C-alpha cells in the first residue's frame, strides 16, 4: 500500500473526501483491496460518528430526568448527526466494497436497519404512552441492539483490513470503548434515578413539575415518593450489578482478547469511567440532573487483565477475580460520601443486590469457558 506522504494524500478531511470520491467511487464487492489512507480515513469517520452518538446519548439520559420528551431536543439532534454519518459510511462500504469483508458489511447493514426500524417505533411508543419511563424498554433495547450489531461489524471490519501496528490497537481499543458504553448505557436508569429520588426527598427535585405529574398520573397517584420511585427507579436491584459487573466483564474480556495488549480491559473501562467523570461537572454546571459514576468498573477491567495472566484456568480465575474485585469495589463506592460536593451527590452508587455475586461468578466463568472452547475448536479446524 502506498504511503500517504508519498502519494500526495491531503490532510484536510474535506479534501480527503473529495479525493476518495474521485478515485474510488465505483461498484465493487466486499473485500476489495483498500488503500491504507482510505482505511484510516473511513474508520476515523466511524469513530467520529460514534463520538456524536455517545455525547448525544449521555445528554439525552440526563434530559429525560428533567423534562418531558421532545423529538427535536438538542441531545436527539446531536445523536442524529452521528446516525447520518453512519448511514453515509454504510452506503459507501456497500457500494464500493472497501474497508470491509462480507461478514463485517452484513453486520453493519443489519445493525443500521435495526436501528432505523427501532427509531420510529420508539417515537410511536412515546406518542402512545407519552413518556417512556425506563431505559430498559423494548424500543430502547432495539436501539442498543442495533448500535451494538453495527459496532460489531465495524470491529470485525477493522480487524480484517487494518495493518498491524499501534494504530490498529488504538482504534480497536476505542471501538471496544464505544461498544462498552452502548451496552452499559441502560444501567444509567439506576445511576440517574437514585439521585433523582434523593433530590425529591430533599425538596429540590431535578425533574420539572410537569414530568413528575405525568409520571404520577401514569400509575394513578399524586406526586409522592412511590410515584417518584416508579419514574426514577423502576428496575429491580439485582439488575444493576449483574449487568454492570457480569456483562461488562465479558465485553472487556473480548476487548482484551482481540486487541491483545496487556492492560486493554483496564484501559477501556478506565476511559469510559473518565468520560463519565468529565461530563458529570458539565451537566451540573448546565443545571442538568447528574448521575453516580461507575468507578467500580475500572476494577472489573483490572480483574479481566489479571485473569489473562493465568492462561491454564483463565475462565475460573476470571470469574473469581471479576466477582471479588467488581462487587468489592461497588460496595466500597456505595459507602463513600463525598462531603465536599454537599447535596450535589448524596449517593455514590445505585441500590444493588449483592446476593447476585455467586450468579455472576458462575455466569462469567461459564460463558468465558464456552467462548474459549469455541475459539479452540475453530483454531483446530483451521489447522487441519
Helices and strands as residue ranges (DSSP letters): H 13-24, H 36-64, H 74-96, H 102-129, H 138-161, H 166-184, G 185-187, H 188-201, H 209-217, H 225-232, H 237-241, I 242-247, H 248-259, H 264-285, H 296-307, G 311-313, H 314-335, G 339-345, G 354-356, H 357-383
